[in-house]
Amino acid sequence: MTTRSRLVLAVAAWSLAATAVVLPLVWLINTRDWGVALMLVVPVAVYGLLRLGRALEDWARSRPPPGEG
């Protein structure tokens, strides 16, 4: 697997994860009376997405083992 295809796969995985986390969180905050309490969860969710992005970037930019690619 080439570095470019790994990078595209990492971006796609992060985009799916961000959508899966952010959309339900925003919907619950907007539609539920108790949703305002979820604002305390938002910084943790954003931090988690940032960590995931860094991990995926490290994975995408790592060199393949000898004999591959």
N, C-alpha and C positions, 0 to 999 in steps of 0.2 A: 504494500500500500504506500503510495507516494505521500510526501509531506503535504502537498496541496490537497489531496483527497481527504487526508486526515484532518486538515484545517477546516474544510467544508463540512465534514461530518461533525466536528466539534462545535462549529457555529450552529448547525442544525439542532444538535442535541441540547445546546444551551438555550436556543430559542424555544424549543418545545418545553423544556423545564421551566423557563421564565413564564411562559404563557400558562402552564399548568399551575403555577404558584400564584401569579399576580391576578389573573382573571377571577378566580373564585374569591380571593381576598378582597379585591375591589368590589365585587358584587355583594358580598356579605356586609362590608362596611357601608355600602350605599343603601341597602334594602332592609337591614335589620336594626331595631332600636338598640340592641346590644352591640351592634357592629362597630360603634365608636371605640369600644374596648379593644377591638382588634388592631387599633392604631399602635398599640404597644407591641404587636407582633411584627409590624412592618419593618422596623430596623433589623430584626433578626432575619427576616426573609431576604432582605436586600443583602445583608452580610453573607448569608448562605449562597445566594446567587453569585456574588462576587468571588467567593472562594471556589465555587464550582467552575466559574469562568477561568480562573487562574489554573486550576487543575487540568481542565480540558485544553487550555493553551499549552501547558507543559507537555501534555500527552501528544498534542498535534505537532509540536516542534521538536520532539525527541527524535533521535536518529534511529532508523530501523536496525535490527540486528544484522550482522554480516550475512550475506547470502540472500537477503530479501531486498526487493525494490531495486 
